[in-house]
Amino acid sequence: LLKKQSTDSFYKKNKATLGKMLATQRADFRAGAGDVQIIYTEHGKVFLLGLGEHLTFGEAVKMVRAFGIKQQDKLDKRVTVVLSHFKKSSEIATITDAVVNGLMQSTYQIERFHTDKKEAHPLARKKAQLTLVVDEKHTTTAENAARKGQISAEAQLSIIDLVNAPANKKTPQVLAD
């Protein structure tokens, strides 16, 4: 949520998805940049992620990536992100790209080339699913932005892999491929 958006209006618009959240739970959330509040409903956990007042693409990616890393122990392999409170196509495109990019980046494991590996991030597991909820009129915009975010994140993760790989994993033949 952007800081200027009301959690009550967000809740009313998305009540079917969010379930019965108490007004007191919503009132505690201030939507400052990077603020996170977890609310438990009959549908499961709802994470409110504050985006601050003036959102840029880069800041949004950083906040979403940090959220994905810090909350990975609480996330499921099925994540739904509600973006229907964004009204302009340009906002939908930017935030969708940032959400997909940031969440994909949050799945990176620096230990990938180590023998002792941690459990994979929930969104990096088989059958992981990210669902984006937008107004119907913004579906095409969101799909295109999600694809862009995915392609960008995959490229960034490949570069990070290359940087972190030991020399025997980045031979001239591997680099040529």
C-alpha positions in Angstrom: 0.0 0.0 0.0 1.1 3.5 -0.7 1.2 5.6 2.5 -1.5 7.9 1.1 -3.9 5.0 0.6 -6.4 4.1 3.4 -6.2 0.5 4.6 -9.9 0.7 5.2 -10.6 1.5 1.5 -8.1 -1.2 0.4 -9.8 -3.7 2.7 -13.4 -2.9 1.5 -12.3 -3.3 -2.1 -10.6 -6.6 -1.5 -12.8 -8.0 1.3 -13.5 -11.3 -0.5 -9.8 -12.0 -0.9 -8.7 -10.8 2.5 -11.4 -12.3 4.7 -12.5 -10.7 8.0 -9.7 -8.5 9.2 -10.5 -6.6 12.3 -10.5 -2.8 12.0 -8.0 -2.6 14.8 -5.6 -4.8 12.9 -5.8 -2.5 9.8 -5.6 0.6 11.9 -2.1 -0.3 13.2 -0.6 -0.4 9.8 0.9 2.9 8.6 2.2 1.9 5.2 5.6 3.4 5.6 8.3 2.3 3.2 9.1 -1.3 3.9 6.6 -1.7 6.8 5.1 -5.2 7.1 2.1 -6.3 9.0 0.9 -9.9 9.1 -2.8 -10.5 9.6 -4.2 -13.9 10.1 -7.6 -14.5 8.5 -9.8 -17.6 7.7 -8.1 -17.6 4.2 -4.6 -17.7 5.6 -1.9 -15.1 6.2 -2.2 -11.6 4.7 0.9 -9.5 4.5 0.5 -5.8 4.2 3.7 -4.2 2.7 4.0 -0.5 3.0 5.5 1.3 0.0 5.9 4.8 1.4 4.6 8.0 -0.1 6.6 8.4 -3.3 7.3 5.1 -5.0 9.9 4.6 -7.7 10.4 1.4 -9.6 13.9 0.8 -8.0 12.6 1.4 -4.5 9.7 -1.0 -5.1 11.9 -3.8 -6.3 14.2 -3.3 -3.3 11.3 -3.4 -0.8 9.6 -6.4 -2.4 13.0 -8.3 -2.6 13.7 -7.5 1.1 10.2 -8.6 2.0 10.6 -11.9 0.1 13.9 -12.5 1.9 12.9 -11.5 5.4 9.5 -13.3 5.3 10.5 -16.4 3.4 10.0 -18.6 6.4 6.4 -17.4 6.7 5.5 -17.5 2.9 3.8 -20.4 1.2 4.7 -21.6 -2.3 1.4 -20.0 -3.4 1.4 -16.3 -3.1 -1.3 -13.9 -4.1 -0.5 -10.2 -4.5 -3.5 -7.8 -4.6 -2.8 -4.8 -6.8 -6.4 -3.8 -7.5 -6.1 -0.6 -5.5 -3.8 0.8 -8.1 -5.9 2.7 -10.7 -3.6 3.9 -13.5 -2.2 1.6 -16.1 1.2 3.2 -15.6 1.1 2.4 -11.8 -0.1 -1.2 -12.6 2.7 -1.7 -15.0 5.4 -0.4 -12.7 4.3 -2.1 -9.5 3.6 -5.4 -11.3 7.1 -5.4 -12.9 8.6 -4.5 -9.5 6.7 -7.2 -7.6 7.5 -10.0 -10.0 11.2 -8.8 -10.3 11.6 -8.3 -6.5 10.0 -11.6 -5.5 12.0 -13.6 -8.0 15.2 -11.9 -6.9 14.3 -12.8 -3.3 14.5 -16.5 -4.2 18.3 -16.3 -5.0 20.4 -18.5 -2.8 24.0 -17.4 -2.5 24.8 -21.0 -1.2 23.9 -22.4 -4.6 27.4 -23.6 -5.3 28.1 -24.8 -1.7 27.8 -28.4 -0.7 25.7 -27.5 2.3 22.5 -26.0 0.9 19.6 -24.3 2.7 16.0 -25.2 1.9 14.8 -23.5 -1.3 12.7 -20.3 -1.0 9.0 -21.1 -1.2 8.7 -19.3 -4.5 11.6 -21.3 -5.9 10.1 -24.7 -5.2 8.3 -26.9 -7.7 4.7 -25.8 -8.3 5.3 -22.4 -6.8 2.6 -19.9 -7.9 2.4 -16.2 -7.9 -1.1 -14.8 -8.6 -1.6 -11.1 -9.2 -5.0 -9.6 -8.6 -5.8 -6.5 -10.7 -8.9 -4.8 -12.0 -10.0 -6.7 -15.2 -9.4 -3.6 -17.4 -5.7 -3.8 -16.4 -5.2 -7.6 -17.1 -3.2 -7.2 -20.3 -1.0 -4.4 -18.8 -0.3 -6.6 -15.7 0.5 -9.7 -17.8 2.9 -7.8 -20.0 4.6 -6.2 -17.0 4.8 -9.5 -15.1 6.5 -11.0 -18.2 8.9 -8.1 -18.3 9.7 -8.4 -14.5 10.3 -12.2 -14.9 12.6 -11.7 -17.9 14.6 -9.0 -16.1 14.8 -11.0 -12.9 16.0 -14.1 -14.7 18.7 -12.1 -16.4 19.8 -10.5 -13.1 19.9 -13.9 -11.3 22.0 -15.3 -14.1 24.5 -12.5 -13.7 24.5 -13.0 -10.0 25.2 -16.7 -10.5 28.0 -15.9 -12.8 29.6 -13.6 -10.3 29.2 -16.0 -7.4 30.2 -19.2 -9.3 33.6 -20.7 -8.6 36.1 -20.7 -11.5 35.5 -24.3 -12.3 31.8 -23.5 -13.0 32.6 -20.6 -15.4 34.9 -22.1 -17.9 35.2 -20.5 -21.4 32.8 -23.0 -22.8 30.2 -22.3 -20.1 30.6 -18.6 -20.7 30.2 -19.1 -24.5 27.0 -21.0 -23.9 
